């Protein structure tokens, strides 16, 4: 057997590294209708009704835990390397852990292998082998259909458990080891198409055999920019900063800014947005087209592991290069926000915009959060153009003040504060927008300390509290090198909702009051120009169970209030499994059922990121 490549050696490890999961996380202890999910992690978890349900199966691994045995089919990786000698495959423990977590509190749940394809064809062959008929010793004359789960990986910046591998408890056959009958039409034939014996059945066992991460970092293409066009094609592994660096000489820029240097494929899959959405909207409005490799519809034959003469899983290209398109179903929109549950996105066509000639930053403080939020609603409703407008509560400003360690940045009044950015093609138009916003804040809502800046260095100082918010919020609860129990990014919950403007001031103020009333440490802030707000809730490893219950209660109240006013359970973070339990409250049973129908139609064997967004029978969608 060809020796598998190890892309990272043990010498790459830092000598001292804090545990990846320093806290005990809560999960609801309940199984799905099919009884497919159970919690299994080291150390033993505690359970709470405030976490998402049904619970996933988590293959927990950390720097201090023993490596977990691979659950992949014994010949899965060797077949891939035989067919694709240049395909990089990593079994390195650090790589596995880093591909089994995002930037949030969800525990590490690693894949069994990380694959680094470089072409659409390699991805097609990988996915084909993820649903394969084999005859194993002891099976007798009944073959086994082995299903391998797949999660595409971008930069690992997701927040709702998107990258956690949710698998059955062990290698047991779906539906309690029953032998099931599957239409013969679902099996490959030597003619290169599925067999057409639709009235015949074939008896098989179905087993789920671990999972792989498909890392898209090799998809780095950036297309040519045609003068006059407002779009560009990029590979899914290109990050937004890399794209803007490449575009800098053109005077154009990709404007969606989620904060992290995420990949374009990941931003598409999660429906990302960020601080600039008030002017440039979200990924849903900025993706014109894309290419994605779909999961297989048929079962691969073990007698033809190379797939010679057989159709591969489909690679679909949808959308167009035009800024308007009303031709047929909105297929790009189906994949935006799909979170890797429908296929592997390999290329995206996105809108780009001229870089503004003039930019002014500003900030203004208010006596309370509700008043600041009302000012935002008024600015938006009267139509004052803003490029960015962010709201920070008084605890956010307190966190910033505690982080100030030098004389260049000065502490701010610990009050609710709005941060603005105005941008346009002429100085006079930008100054007019600034003056109009100042009048609303100061004259109509009695704001104070309204300051503005035009040069980049001073603009950054005006916005420093917003730029530092995430790490200064974590520092509120320890987290320094001398505090082993302090909060870290891996123990911090970052959650979001989005509400209509008419309810924004009341809803965001209610969340801040919940934190005060329950004694929960956290900060509340928002991309308030579109009604999207967040809470950063750091957890220490020595927090009591009672305190953790309060934290999850804050999230529950925040989400249910958003639903009650017709808002969304998430404006930009996505669902993952962290917010899955709220979808039925938001869309109703019929809406969730339609999502399940879409999922099982495109991914009948539930190969792609199972357990995310909606629950479906694992591997049995094809037989419905």
N, C-alpha and C positions, 0 to 999 in steps of 0.2 A: 504493500500500500504506500502510495506517495506520502511523504512526510508533510504534514500541514504546516503552512507558514505561520510563524509567530511574529506579529508585527511590532510588539512591544516587549522588551525584556525586563526582567526583574530589576535591573539596574536603573530603570526609568522611574522607580518609585521614590517619592520623597521619604526621607528618613523618619520624619515625624508627621503624622497626619491624623487629624481628629476623626473619630468614627463617623461614617457616612449617615448614620441614623441614630443620633444620640437620645432620642426620646421614644417613649412608648406611644404608638399611634392608635387611635380608636377606630374600630370598624364594627358595623352592624353584623351580628351573627345570625345570618339567615341564608337559606339556600334558594336557588331559583326554582321555578316550576319543574324543570327537568332534573333538579338536584345535581347540577354540574359543578358548582363552585363551592370550595371550602377554603377557609383561611389556613395557611400553614407558613409560619415564619419563625425564625430564631431571633431574639428570644420570644417566648410565648406572649401573644398580644392580650390586651384587655379590650373589652367590647363596650360600645356605647351606641345609642340610637341616633346620635347626631352625625354619624358618618354615612357615606353613600351605601345603599343596599341595592341589589344583593352584593355580598362581599366577593372579592376576587380571590383566586388562589395566587399567592405571592411566593415565588421562589427567592427567599431572602438570602442575600450574601453581602458581607461587609469585609473590611480589611482584617477583622479579627475572627471571621467565621471560616470554617473549613470549606474548600471548594465543593460545589454541588455536582453530582454526577450528571453527565450529559444525557438528555432524554431523546436526542435525535436518533433517527434510524441509523443503524450501525454503518451503513454504506453511503449515507446521504452526502457527506462532505467529500469522500473519496471519488464519488461519481462526478461531482461538480469539478473537482480539480483535474480529473481525467479529461473531461470535456472542455474545460477552460483552464489551461495550465497557468495563465497569468492572473487568474482571479485571486485576489488577496483574501485570506481567511484568518481571523484571529480567534484564538481560544484563551488569550491572555486574560487573567482574572480582573485586572484593573480595567481593561477595555470592556469586558462583559458588564461590570458594575456601572461604568460610566454610560453605557448604552441602555441601562435598565432604570434610569431615573432622569427626571427633569430638574428644574430649579425650584424645588418646593419641598414640602414636608412629607410627601408620599414616600413610603419605604422603597429601598432598592429592590427591584425584582428583575434580575438579569436574564438575557437570552442565553441560549446554549452556544451560540457562535455569532460572530460579527462578520458580515460579508461586505466587501468593497467592490462592487461591480463598476465597470467603466463604459458599458454600452447598454442600449435597450435590449439587444439580443441576449446578453448575459442575464439580465433581469427576467426575461421571458423563460429562459431555461431554468433559472432558480425557482420561479413560481410553478413551473410545470412539475418539478420534482416534489413540490409541497403537497401534492395529492396523488398518491401512487399506490398501485396494486402490487402486493408482494406475497410470496408464499414463504412463510417462516417455519422453522422447525417446530413441530407440535401443532401446527394449524390443520393438518390433515388435508382434505380436498377443498377446504373453505379458505379462500385467500383473505388477506387483511388489507384494508385501505388505510394507509398511514398518512396522517395529515399533520403538517408542520405549520405552526403559526408564524406570521411575518409582521414586523413593524418597521416601516421606513423611518430613517433617522436623519435629521438635518444638523442642527447645532445643539440639541438637547436643552433648549430654553423653555420648554412648555411647563405649565404650572398645575394641571389637573390630572396628573397620573397617566398622561397619554402614552408614556414609554414603558410603563409597567407591564410585564408579561403576565396575563391572566389566563391560567391554564387549569385543567382539571387536577384533582389532588394527586393522581398518579397516572400510570400508563393503562389504566383499566379501559375496557371497551365502552364506548358510549352506550347508554341505556343498559347498564348492568350486565355487560358481557353477552348480550343477546346477539344472535346471528340475525342479520336483517336482510331483506331483499331489496335490491336496487335495480331499476330499469337498465337493461343491457345497453340502451342508447347512451348511457353516461360513461361508457368505457371506450377508450381509443380502439380503433381498428387499424389494420395494416394498410387500409386504403387511404389513410391520412385524414379521415373524418370519423365522427362518432358513429357507432353502429346504429343501424336504422331498425333494429328488431324491437320496436317500441312495445310490443305486447309481451316480450319475454322478460324474465327477471333473473337476477344473478344473486346468489347467496354470498354474503361477505361479513366479515367483522370490521368495525371501524375503530381505529385507535388514534388518538392525538399524541404526537411524538415530539413534544418540546417546541421550541421556537427559535427563530433567527432574527437578527437585526440587519436590515439592509442599509448600510451607511452610504449616503449619496454624495459624499465629499469629492468624488472624482468627476462629477458632472459640473464642470466649470466653464462651459462655453458661454460667451457673450457675443451676441450677433452684431452685425453691422448696423449702424444707425444711419438711416437715409434722411438727408436734410429735409425738413418739413414734416416728417412723421413724428407722432407723439407716442411711439411705442418702441420696445426692444425685446428680443427673445433672449432668454438666459437659461442656463442649466439649473436644475433644481438645487445644486449644491453651492451656488454662488450666494454669498452673503450680501446684505444690503450695502454695507460699507464698501465692499469690494466693487460692487456695481457702480456706486457713486464715484469711487476713485477712477474707474475706467471712463466714466462719463464726464469727468470734471472739465476736460478741454473743450467739450461740446456746448457748454452753457446750459445743459439739461441735467435733470436730477430725478431719481426715484424718491418720492416724497413720503411714503408710508414709513413711520418710525415707531416701532414697538418698544424702543429703549434698548433691548438686547441686540447684538449683531447677529440676528437670525438669518437663516437661509431663505431664499425666495420660495423654495419648495415647501419648507416648513411653515412659512408665513401663509402660503396659499392653503395648506392643509388645515391650519388652525383658524383661518379667517381673521388674521391679525389686523390690528390698526395702530392706535397709539395717539401721541399728543397732536399730530398734524391732521387727524381725521376730521376735525371741525372744518377744515378748508378742502382737503384732498380726499376725504371719505376713507373707506376701508379697502381691504383686499378684495372684497366681493365686487366692488365697483371698479377696481383697477386691474383685474385680470381679464384680458381680452380673449385669451385662448391658452390651451395647454395640451401637453402630451402625457398620457398615463398608460402604464401597463396594467391590465386587468388580471385578476386572479383566474385560474383555470375553471372552465365549466365541465370539463371531462376528467376522468381518472387516468393517469399515465400508466402505461404497462411496464412492468419490471423487465420484460423481455426486450424492451427497446429503450434503455436508459439514455441513449444519446438523442432520442427523439427523431431519428432519421425518417424522413418522409411523412412526418406527422405535423399537423397544425400546432403552432405554439399559442400560448395565451395571447389574447389580443392586445395590441398597442394602438390606442385610439388617439387621434388628434382632433380636437374640437375647438370651436370658436373661429375667429378670423382676425385679420390685422386692421379691420375697420373699427372706428370708434363707435359705430352703431351697428347692431345686428339683430334682426328679428326673424331669422331663418330657423324655424323649428324650435325644439326644446333648448333650454339654456343649459347645455351640457357642462360648460366650464363652471357655472354656478353650482352644479351638483357636486363637483369635487372641492370647491372652495368651502372650507369648514368641515370636510369629511373626515379629518383627523387620521388619515391612513387606513380607514376602514373599507374603502372601495377600490383601492389600487395604489400603485407606486407612481407618483408624479415625477416625470423626468425632465420636463422643460416647461417654461411658463412665458407667455407674452404679456408684458405689463406696460401700463401707461407711464410715461415720464413727462416732466414739466420743466419750463424755463426756470432757472435759478432767479429769485427775486433780486431786483437791483437795489432796493432799499429795505432795510430791516430795522425795526425799533422794538426793544424789549421794555417792559414796564411791570410794576407791581403796586398793589394797593392793599392796605389792611382794613379790617372791619371789626366791629365790636363783637359780632357773633357769626357763627357758621351759616345760620339761616339767612341773614341779611346778605352775606357774600353770595350765597347761591341765588337769591332773588335778583341780585345785580346781574349775574350771568344770564338768567332767563330774559331779563329786559334787554340786555345788549344783543342777544340773539334775535329776539322778537322784533326789534326795531331795525334789524338788518345791518348792523355795523360789522364790516368785514374784519375778521380776526384770523390769523394764521394758526395760533395756538392760544388756548386759555385754560389754565390749570388752577384748581382749588386745593388748598392745604388747610387742614384744621389746626387749632392751636397746639395740639400735641405734636403735630408734624414740625411746627416751628420750634417747639421746645427741643425736639430731637436734633434739629439742625444746630440750635444754639449750643447744645452740649458737645457737638462735633467740631465746633470752631476752635482751632488750635493755633491760629496765626493772626497777625494784625491786618492781613489783606482783606479778610472777611470779617464783618462786624455782626454781632448778635442782632436779631430782629425783635420787634415787639411780639410777644407770644399771643397773637391773635389770629383769627382766620384770615388768610391772605390769598388774593388772586394774583396770578402771574400771566402776563400777556405777551404775545408776539404779534406785531403787525408787519406785513410785508406786501410790497407792490412794485409797480414799474416806475413810479415817480415819487420823489420826496414829498411833494405837496399832497398827494393822495394818501400816503401813509400817515403824515402828520394830521391830516383831517380825520382819519379813522381813530388815531390816538386821542385827539381832542374830544371826539364824540364819546368815546368810551370813558374818558376821564370825567366828563360831565355827568354821565350816568352814575358812576361810582361815587364821586364826591358830592355832587349837588343833589342827586335823587336818593342815595342810600348812605350818605354821611360817612363815606370811606375817608381814610386819612393816609398820610405818608405815601402819596402817589408819586412814584419816581420812575424815570425812564432813562434809557441809554441807547446810543446809536452805534458806538464802536464795539467790536466783538468782545474785547476783553471786559469792558464794563457790563455788556449784556450778560456775559457768563456770570459775573458777580451778582447781578440782579436776580438771576435764576438759580443761584447756587443752592438755595434751600430745596428747590424742586429736584435739581440734579443729584443731590446727595441723599434724597429721602429714603431710599431703600436701605442702604447700609446704616444710616443714622438711626433709622427706626429699629433695626436689629440691635444696635448698640444700646438702645434703651434698656435692654434686658441682658446686659453683660455681653459676652461674646468676645472679650479680649483674650489675649494669650494667657493671662493669669487667672482666667475664670473657666475651669473645665466644664462647668454646668451651664455656661452661658448659651444664649441663642445663637444659631448659625443660619445660613441661607437654607440648609437642609432641614432645619426644624422650624422654619418660618412659613406661615400660611399667608398666601396672597390671593385674595378672592375679589371678584368684581360682579357687578350687576349694571344694567342700563335701564333707565326709566324715562318716561315722557317729561318734557320741560315743566308741564303744569304741576307735576308731583315732585320734581327734583329737590327743591329746598326742604320740603317736609321729610322726604325719605332719607336724604343724606344726613340731616340733623338728627333723625331718630336713631340712626346707627351710631353716631357719635355719643348720643345719650345712653345707648345700651352699654357702650364701653365704660362710661363713667359709672352708671348705676350698678353694673355687675363687677366692677373692679378689675376689668380686663385691660392690660396694657396693649395699646395698638394705636396706629395712626389711620386717619381717614383722608383720602385725597381723591381727586377726580379729573378726568379729561372732561371737564364740566360743559364744554361747548357742545357736546352731543348727548349729555345726560348720563354719561358713563362714569361711575365712581368705584373706588377700590377701598379695601381695608388691608393693612399689613399687620399681621398678628404673630409676633415672635413667641416661640415656646422654648422654655428652658428644660433641660433634662430632669431637673428636680422639681418641676411643677407637680402639684397634686392632681389627683384624678378629678377632684371637684373643680379645680381651676380649668382644666382642659374641657370639662363638660360645659363650662361657661363660654369658653372660646367658640366651641362648635354651636352653641346656642345662639351666639351673636351672628354667625354665618347663616344659620337657619332662619332667623328673624329677618335678616337683611335680604335674603333670597325670596322669602315668602311675601315680604312687603312689595318687592319689585313685581312679583307675579300679580299681586292684588290690584295694582294700578295699570296692568296691561304691559308691563315692561318685560325685560329678558333676564333670565337667570345668569347670563354672562354676555357682556358686550364684546369681549375680545379674547378672553382666555380659552374659550372652548369648554366642552363638556367632559371629555375623558371619561374616567369613572367617578371623579370627584363630585360632579354635579348631575350625574345620570338620574338619580332618584327624583330630581325636581322636574324632569322633562314632561312627565304626564300631567303634572299640575299646570304646567305652562301651555301645553298643546292639546291636552286631553288624550284619552285612550286611542281615539281614531287617528290623531296626528302621529303618535308613537307607532301605531300599527302600520301606518304608511311608510314610516322610516324603516321599519323592520322588513317590509315588503321590498323596498329598494335594496336594502342590504342583502337579503337572501337571493334576489334576482341577479345581482351583479357578482356576488360572492357566495355561491350556494354551499360551499364547504366551510364557510366562516374561517378562512385562512387569514384574512387581513385584520390585524389588530383586534382580536376578539374581546368582547366584554366592554368595549368603549361605545359611548353614545347610547346605544340600545342593546338589549339582550336578545339573542336568538339562539335556537338550538345549535350547539356546536357540532358542525359537520353534517347535519341532517337537513339543512335547508334545501338541498337538491332533490330530496325525495318528496317534498310537499307538492 
